[in-house]
Amino acid sequence: MKVPEPIRRFVEIFSELPGIGPRQAIRLAFYFIHRGQALQSETAGILAGLRGVKICKQCFFIYQGAGDLCDICADPRRDKSLIAVVEKETDLLSLENAKKFTGRYLVVGDLKKSGVLDTEQRLRLQSLKAWIKESLGGKVREIIIAVNPATSSDLIASLIAQELKPFAEKITRLGRGIPTGGEIEFADEETLREALTRRG
Ligand SMILES: [Zn+2]
């Protein structure tokens, strides 16, 4: 049975989204059809609005507004000698919500996908090194590798640590207190504060 072209296109795009496969995508398509035009138009508008969200050229987090930098990178009160390398924007948001970390970030990208650093992730690390070299005197006080503690990402975490070693007096790992395979994104604030305190 052939589905109409608009549904086929919808499924094609939406089944690419994280956590959504073809079955969920077609269910979503029917949901939107049943809910009618008001929700369809509103959703289309919300998606169009995302075009105004930009990627920070320094830490690769997202922001909205003028300039090249996100709110964190543009904030002079944030400690420039303390940098946390996180995988995903959602990890950064969780750490921010825990209200303990006062430094800067680098969003390196999801390390679970391939098990190796891809081109984009290499470029992001390169850009962090260049920033430390050109603007922060060649070395910062501490870089925290705050990647999710999974067995698969452990190797990459040490690789990143090794690469960044010349650029920090101290490289630490976050993750104590977060169970292996657990996600920073889903850890509660108390656990994250604890993991930050007991980093090493
Ligand atoms: Zn930034």
Residues whose N, C-alpha, C, O or C-beta is under 5 A from the ligand:
A	BS01	ZN	C56 Q58 C59 F60 F61 L69 C70 C73
